[in-house]
């Protein structure tokens, strides 16, 4: 039981002594740990948890309190009262220190938004105990409080929490809300993490209830990207149609979004269907007529002929990372540290309808311990000599076409290897590696992965889940005279 001031101990002495004890234990604990390194007979005595428990009890009972926090919810009559200790608040926050110095009485009035007021007692408890339980729907509110009161350790911890829980399930979704918040406060690390998650897992986002809440600016930003991972461009168009139907944006936004769709990547039979059955395309047909006309030309003519008269390096002819079988194949490697593996698959030569019946066969080689030539075995008259190896090698993947063909003229292939992982119980994209026709492998492939650990974040049930995407890119060969 914590002793109160009524038992003869002044409040400031009690709280101050308790904080000094915590500081002393921390410092002495570090010294004892250092001694343990130097002396194997040393024993570490750590009672910090009991002190933290006493601090939590101190807050809960209000013993020795010398300041009352009156947390008023803005635009309501709701007031939350918390008995606190000025020494603790000032020690943890320079903002609280300033407020306490300028107060006129024992009460400190704080005005907070409803979401922040709801978690304010949780925030204060962190100031006393140094730990906090966080739910997805509380992260932004707690981050606001940590930022407002300059509790930097909590702010950084919450940013890390959000970047690590992007894939967590929530009833209404949270990634887009976190992106908007990060954009508002200028947290570029969190913003970029959210944007990358949305880009790499777009198919699942399109199917979620969160898709309808995406802002116009974020929507247009995503539509410009070539690194989107989704089933097909048709899937993106249909999701865009649903978003426009739900949000009813102004015509300028609709037209900008529609012109960002890569119609050349949609097979002509689906384009014909959209022209006849899509209310959105029928309503805004005139604003995208030129793009549809160009797409049909692209599908009907030889890409080499088209490249003589049109710039085929523009976005309408540039694939995204499509997961459909025409563009690549999944590859599950069981026990990836065991030995080398090979795998063959076929893709469409190019997105043009002219090339839809032509196939390219690809060979993929995965090696868990690939050594550069300088580190491999050399042979002499005395037999094999193993060089001194500084490490156990690292994983490599090589993707090459099995054959060559005159049809390859004017086409280069970007190869993308997608690594899947399980996070918060959901399979998501963990990493993406890109390499082009000029090279056979991704130089940094799984460079930071520890595949030896069964619980590696790059493995799912001890297996490596990959998806290889081949992106054909056409090149302008001849510039026609005007």
ABEGO torsion letter per residue (X at the ends): XBBBAAAGBBAAAAAAAAAAAAAAAAAAAAAAAAAAAABAABBBBBAAAAAAAAAAAAAAAGBGBABBBBBBBBGBABBBBBBBBAAAAAAABAAAAAAAAABABABBBBBBBAAAAAAAAAAAAAAAAGBBBBBAAAAAAAAAAAAAAGBAAAAAAAAAAAAAAAABBBAAEAAAAAAAAAAAAGBAAAAAAAAAAAAAAAAAAAABAAAAABBAAAAAAAAABAABBBABAAAAAAAAAAAAAAAGBBAAAAAAAAAABBAAABBAAAAAAAAAABAAAAAAAAAAAAAAAAAAAAAABBAAAAAAABBAABAAABBBBBABAAAEBBBBBBGAAABBBBBBBBBBABABAAAAABBBBBBBBBBABBBBAAABBBBBAAEBBBBBBABAEBBBBBBBBABBBAAABGBBBBBBBBBBBBBGGBBBBABBBBBBAABABBAABGAABBAABAABAABBGGBBBBBBBBBBBBBBABBBBX
